[in-house]
Amino acid sequence: MAGLGQPFLFSDVGACLQARFGIRSASELAAYVESLDSIFNCASHSSPATQPTVTKDQIFEIIRRNLLEILPDLDVASIVPARSMKELGANSVDRMDVLIQTKEELGLKFPLHELASVENLQGLVDFLHAKCAAQTA
């Protein structure tokens, strides 16, 4: 295992982390994880009694960021709540990547088939917000 400040020894893992998140060392990974813990209040390992519910705006921003990571050529202005990921040009694999990454960042666990009725980004935000609120209740 790489020590703090050392480059990753496992090239595949290191390449993935660097490409996806710009993380080049174990210390950068630790800082990234710590920032997620402090920003996203519904992480699964935090105590529900001490965490406020994440806002719908925060959830939308997570989805927007994940869409831009998966589809880097996407026009930021086109990512609006009324549009679906499919309308934005995301294929089924892209959509799954965005959903899984967003679930992980929010610390949520639920079967993806529960999202079958979600029609657009606003519906996704509302669904995820309800899941976060239920988790912290």
Secondary structure, DSSP 8 states (H G I E B T S, - for coil): ---TTSB-SSHHHHHHHHHHH---BHHHHHHHHHHHHHH-TT-TTS-GGG-----HHHHHHHHHHHHHHH-TTS-GGG--TTS-TTTTT--HHHHHHHHHHHHHHHT----GGGGTT--SHHHHHHHHHHHHHHHH-
